[in-house]
Amino acid sequence: MAIIIKAEEKFLDVISKLPESYTDDEFVEKFKELYAKDWDKVARRYQDHERQNQNKKKKSHPMPEPKKYVLNISHKLRKK
């Protein structure tokens, strides 16, 4: 199940509100500003993974940190 519903639509909206040559940090900040609830969902899911990982004492979990998670999706969309 996707964490961010209608991610492509939302990410394209963020990109449309940024200057042509924006940085990754600018993208993340604009995403957080426009879609705070989605950002919170990503952060909560990451924290859940971290908590589960600590309880099971496994090496790591597959979810990247929230900033990296959002950037990974944005980079995939930019390649389209």
C-alpha positions as CSV (number, residue, x, y, z in Angstrom):
1,M,0.0,0.0,0.0
2,A,1.3,3.4,-1.0
3,I,2.1,5.9,1.8
4,I,1.4,8.9,-0.4
5,I,-1.9,8.6,-2.3
6,K,-1.8,10.2,-5.7
7,A,1.9,10.8,-5.3
8,E,2.6,11.6,-9.0
9,E,-0.1,14.3,-9.0
10,K,1.2,15.8,-5.8
11,F,4.8,15.7,-6.8
12,L,4.1,17.4,-10.1
13,D,2.1,20.1,-8.2
14,V,5.2,20.7,-6.0
15,I,7.5,20.9,-9.0
16,S,5.1,23.4,-10.7
17,K,5.5,25.7,-7.7
18,L,9.3,25.7,-7.7
19,P,11.8,27.6,-9.9
20,E,13.1,25.7,-12.9
21,S,16.4,24.9,-11.3
22,Y,15.4,23.9,-7.8
23,T,17.4,21.9,-5.3
24,D,16.4,18.7,-3.5
25,D,16.1,20.6,-0.2
26,E,13.8,23.1,-1.8
27,F,11.7,20.3,-3.2
28,V,11.4,18.7,0.2
29,E,10.6,21.9,2.0
30,K,7.9,22.8,-0.6
31,F,6.4,19.3,-0.3
32,K,6.3,19.6,3.5
33,E,4.6,23.0,3.1
34,L,2.0,21.9,0.6
35,Y,1.4,18.3,1.8
36,A,2.1,18.4,5.5
37,K,-0.3,15.5,6.2
38,D,1.5,13.3,3.7
39,W,4.9,14.2,5.1
40,D,3.6,13.3,8.6
41,K,2.4,9.9,7.2
42,V,5.9,9.2,5.8
43,A,7.6,10.3,9.0
44,R,5.3,8.1,11.1
45,R,5.7,5.1,8.9
46,Y,9.5,5.5,9.1
47,Q,9.3,5.8,12.9
48,D,7.2,2.6,13.0
49,H,9.8,0.8,11.0
50,E,12.5,2.1,13.3
51,R,10.6,1.0,16.4
52,Q,9.9,-2.5,15.0
53,N,13.5,-2.8,14.1
54,Q,14.7,-2.0,17.6
55,N,12.3,-4.5,19.1
56,K,13.5,-7.3,16.8
57,K,17.2,-6.2,16.9
58,K,17.5,-6.7,13.1
59,K,20.2,-4.9,11.2
60,S,18.0,-2.6,9.2
61,H,14.7,-2.1,7.5
62,P,14.1,-1.3,3.8
63,M,12.5,2.1,4.2
64,P,14.8,5.1,3.8
65,E,14.6,8.2,5.9
66,P,11.6,10.4,5.1
67,K,13.6,13.0,3.1
68,K,15.3,10.3,1.1
69,Y,11.9,8.5,0.6
70,V,10.3,11.6,-0.9
71,L,13.4,12.4,-3.0
72,N,13.5,8.9,-4.4
73,I,9.9,9.3,-5.7
74,S,10.6,12.7,-7.1
75,H,13.7,11.5,-8.9
76,K,11.7,8.7,-10.5
77,L,9.1,11.2,-11.7
78,R,11.7,13.5,-13.2
79,K,13.1,10.7,-15.3
80,K,9.6,10.2,-17.0
